């Protein structure tokens, strides 16, 4: 959710690719979404310090933006990723408050056994955390995931669109005004 130690990526990314630390932070963390609730200067300090892996005096309170104290997942996304890539992934959008159903599949999101506290201490891949859950056939997974009605799916999609825009463009918003 935060770009912890993302500065170390700069040394590992081939400069000839279009991939940069900034594109990874923008596309794979929620820092710009979370930063809109802080003063601009505070957000910049948090980003700089987390990039370097340092503790900072100000803290980003991201728990209030989270939908659950547990990492959440879409059973259909996880199954699909396991089949196509051989690896399941945590989706940042699935973790944020306001998102109840998967934007892609319309399945209700489920809580894993991985807490937000655990991910602060160590990296826990979805493929490890969900390994026992997805030794099933697709039919069982589909039955397991309740799907949203058309009306709920539209409302959820609108929320997802807004949150996605904020995640990608929140850095252009100066956050809270200094008073």
N, C-alpha and C positions, 0 to 999 in steps of 0.2 A: 504493500500500500504506500509506503514511503520509499524514496530512492536511496536507501541506506547503502553507503559505500559505492554508489554508482560511478564515482570518479575513477575507481579502479578499472572500470570497463574501457575507458579511453585507451589504456595500454594494450587491451586485448582485441580491439576492433580494427580490422584492416581499413586504413584510411581511404582506400580505393572504393569502398562500398558506400552506399547511401545511408547506412546505419550509423548513427551517432549516439552519444550518451543522451543528448536531448530527445532524440526520437524514441529511445527506449524509455526514458522517464515519462514522456508524454503518452506513449502508447501502452505502457505496462504498469504504471503506478497511478494512484489517485491523488497525488500531491497537489495538483492545481485545483482540483475540486475541493479538497480539504482546506487549501490555503485561502479560499475566498472568505472564510469566517475569521481571518486574522488581519492585522494591519500589514500593509505591503512590506514594510521594512522587516517585520517579524517573520513573515513567510520567507523572504529572501534569506534571512539568517538561518532559519530552519533548513531550507533547501541546501545551503552551502555547507552547514555542519553535518547534515545527514549524508550528503555526497561524500564527504571526507571520512565518515564513520566516527565523528566526534560527538560528544554529548554537548548539548547547547543549553544555555540558561533558560530559554523560553521553550515551552513544550507545545506541540501541536496536539490538541485534544481531539483525536479522531474517533474515539469510542462513541461519542454522541452522534456521529454520522453513520455508524455501523448498524446494520439491521439486527445483529445478533452477537452475543459474545463468542459464538462458534463460527468457524468458516462454513459457508454454505455452498451448495453445488446443485446443478441440474442433473438429474439421473440420465437424461437423454444425451446431454452434452458429454458427460463422463463416458457413457457407453460408446458414443460415436468416436470420441477421441481415442479411446482404447483400441477400437477396431481399426481406425484409419492410421493413427500415429504410433500406437503401441504405448501411449503415455497419456495420462489424464492431467488436466490443468485446473488451477484455481482461477476463476474469472473475477476481476476486480469489480465489475458491475454487479455481480451476484451478491457482493458483500455489503452494498450500500443501502441505507434506509430508504424506503419507498419502493424498492424493487422486490416484488413478491413472486413473480413468475419469470421464467427464462424468456428473454426477448425473442430468441430464435425458435424455441420449441413450444412455448406456452405451458410448460410443465411447472408445477409448483416447486420452488427451491426447497432443498432439504438441508438440515444442519448436519455437519460432520461431527466427529468427536475431537476435532482439533480446535483448541481455544485460541483467542487472540493473544492471550498471555503466552501460550506455547510458541507462537510464531515469532515473538520478540526474542526468544531464547535460541531458537534454532530453525533451520529450514526444514519444512515438512512437506515433501511433494504430495500432490493429490494422489498420484499413482500408488504411493505407499499407504497413505491414510485410508484410501477407499479400496484397497486391493481385495478385501474379502467381499465387499459389496457387489462387485461387478464380475463375479465368476458365474453369471447367470446368462440366460438367453434373452434376446431383445424383447420377446413377448412379456417376460416377467418384469423387465425394467419399465416398459410402457405401462403395464398395469399399476406399477408402483408409483408412477408420477401422475398426480392429478393434473388435468389440464384446465386452463382458464376458459371461461365462457368468452364469446366473441367480444362482449362489452368490456369485461375485465381485461382481456388481452389488449384491446385498444387503449384503455387507460394506462395499463402497465407499459405499453410501447411508448406512449407519450412521456411518461416519467423517465423511462430509459433514454429516450432521445435527448431530453433536457439534461440529464445527468451526464450522458456521454459528451454533450457539447461543453458542459462545464469542466469535465476532466481534460478535454483537449484544448480548451481556450481560457481556462481560469487564470492562466498566467497573464492574460491581457487585462484582467480585471484587477484594479488596484486594491482589492480587499476593503477592509473597514477604513473609514476616514479617521485620521488622527484628530483627536479633540483637545 
